[in-house]
Amino acid sequence: MKKVFAAIVCIIAFSAISFAQGNLQFNQVIVITLDGQTPQSFTVPAGKVWKIESASSGYYSSTVYMRDGAGEFLATLYSSNVGYRVNYPYWLPSNFSGDFIRYGNVSSGPKSTISILEFNVIP
């Protein structure tokens, strides 16, 4: 009876381990700077995930967006519109490619920044 119970416990434990998605280990802080309306391309490295924490802009009339690799708008990361609320965080998976871009009164002057935490995915 003890052997059957031990076998069942081992099977359940193995099943739980085989469906685990891994753990996250902090790797580094990334700050991306946007200047003018030039898109800043990015690719999340293999074996890493990104957590976008915040974005800001030095302009009174500007918006910072995240787009996918096809140029489709995915999220507004910052808006100078007081009534617009940005919900953080945004999680990006390994190998995700896209760009950050800002629009508005951004021809020269202060830059916009995006703060990202990068994590290693530990199996």
Sequence and secondary structure as in RCSB ss.txt:
>XXXX:A:sequence
MKKVFAAIVCIIAFSAISFAQGNLQFNQVIVITLDGQTPQSFTVPAGKVWKIESASSGYYSSTVYMRDGAGEFLA
TLYSSNVGYRVNYPYWLPSNFSGDFIRYGNVSSGPKSTISILEFNVIP
>XXXX:A:secstr
 HHHHHHHHHHHHHHHHHT   EEEEEEEEEEEE TT  EEEE  TTEEEEEEEEEES SSEEEEEEETTS EEE
EEEES TT      EEE TT EEEEEEEES SSSS EEEEEEEEEEE 
